[in-house]
Each structure stands twice: as structure tokens, then as C-alpha cells.
Amino acid sequence: MTLNKVVESAAVAVADVPSGASLAVGGFGLAGIPWFLIEALLEQGADDLTIVSNNCGVDGAGLGLLLEAGRISRVIASYVGENKEFARQYLAGELTVELTPQGTLAERMRAGGSGIGAFFTPTGVGTLVAEGGLPWRYHPDGTVALASPAKEVRTFGGKEMVLEESIVTDYALVRAAVVDKAGNCKFHAAARNFNPPAAMSGRVTVVEAEQVVEVGELHPDEIHLPGIFVKRIVALTPEQAAHKDIEKRTTRARPGSEEAAR
């Protein structure tokens, strides 16, 4: 019998996420984020969440919605510069933040999904990433309440490298362009960023899919994430699938246009 991992709605897909859970969330900025799974989680009510993601959305969109609702207690990310509420909560001592180099974060999630406990990388050697002391949480008065610990550094092939632990989360929320009913995923363009490693790191991975097809319709070379990593699929409506946004839109006049002439 062919597997069918499609569930009836985003609400059903995240219904069992408990307070205190950890979640890996795909996307880069707002590109490729699981818009509707995030909204369903917001409606569901779980709080005290640990989020592992490249960034934490922006003010008023994406993971920023969970942040503004006070539902996130800890974030492991590599970039947080587009979210003023994030900065406010962090500096006020309301949020624990573990900043991690971007490539290291991606590999920590991929390694977790591959059953690798830790790995050595040269990234961060000679900095606070390896030596410890990065402020993870502040007191309300601005003093450091919790700082990052020092990490083991060893030499391989004449180069110093720092030990980084892999990441395994309770859940993962991702978005894919095409998914077959067994969970094999195809990502489009910029959405193939943190979605595959985030999906790998979750014990229960939920995918919102712009298109769901039958098993066998995807060519093997099109599959960017094997279905073995996916537990649940949410099929988006055409209107939902078309919902894509970016942080900032910048345009310039076409050469030869009246606007360019001005």
C-alpha cells in the first residue's frame, strides 16, 4: 500500500506541538518559510518554544508573529538584524539567543538528521564562538545573565578546529514546492536554503506543500529531501501557494524608460 502522509489541515499538523517544544524552521529571511504552519502554531497556543532557524522572521511576519506574542523563549539563529522586537526582547533579558555562524548552523541541523553527534569546523576558531563569552541572555539592567561556554578546539591537518554539537529538534516546519504523498520533497530556487537541513533535524517534520503529487511523479533527480524525513504533509490551496513575500522590495527604472530619463 502506498504511503499517504497528507493531513487535513495545518491546524491538525501542529495540534500536538506542546509548550516547551523545540522546532527547526526552514526559510531564509522570508523566502521559503512555512507561512501557514507558523500561523497555525500561533493559533494553537504552544509557548516557551525553542526555535532553530536562520533568522526569526521580521516584525509582523513569519516567526516574528510568534515572537511578538511572547511564545518564544530561546532562539538558535545566525542572523537577526531585520526584527526590532527581537532586539528589544533580547536586550531586555526576555529572550535567550544563541548566535551561530550560518554555515555551522546548517551543518548542525544536517548532522543531527544524519545521526552525527558533533563535528569539527575551522569556522569560529579564535573568536568568542570558540572561546566562549557570547551573551546568550541579558539581565534587565543590561548585564550578562548567561554567556556561551568555551568549546573544545583541536588541530587536524595543521589547522585548528572547534567542536560543534549537532541539533535535533522535537519538530520541524518547512515549505516545499512539490511533495509526493510519501513525503519526497522538491524545493524551488531560494526556498532550497535552510528547508532541507531543518527538515532533517526534526523528529516530527511537517511540510506545507505548494503542490502534492502521487508517488512516482517526481523524478529521482528532482528530490531534494527524501520522504523518510517527513511525517506530515499539508496541501496548500492555490491562493496559499501563491502567498510569498520578501523583507524589502527595491526596483529601478528600466533603461530607456521615461522614469529613467528623469
Secondary structure, 3 states (H helix, E strand, C coil): CCCCCEECCHHHHCCCCCCCCEEEECCECCECCCHHHHHHHHHHCCCCEEEECCCCCECCECHHHHHHCCCEEEEEECCCCCCHHHHHHHHCCCCEEEECCHHHHHHHHHHHHCCCCEEEECCCCCCHHHHCCCEEEECCCCCEEEECCCCCEEEECCEEEEEEECCCEEEEEEEEEEEECCCCEECCHHHCCCHHHHHHHEEEEEEEEEEEECCCCCCHHHCCECHHHCCEEEECCHHHHCCCCCCCCCCCCCCCCHHHHC
